């Protein structure tokens, strides 16, 4: 993904659930396959839309991948796991996430998301 100034990254440690933050939530695929952990999300704040889940793989090649948010996901084990209808081969075909590809979520993004009129 080329740099897109509309999109921004929000670390999973700043995502709250009824059981705490979503930092290090396990991501599982088809057949209970471990995909990695939730590292964060990429959002479009003015559209109020989640675009990607950022998956940190725990294999010998530790990388972060962009899993499109249109991939169906289910919360399980009280937010301890997110399950996707993908497998590790699908994840390897996803685009790699790099820190410079999007900017960090800011207070201005929060304001834009709250007050920007949706078209």
Order of alpha helices (4+ residues) and beta strands (2+ residues): beta-beta-beta-beta-beta-beta-beta-beta-beta-alpha-beta-alpha
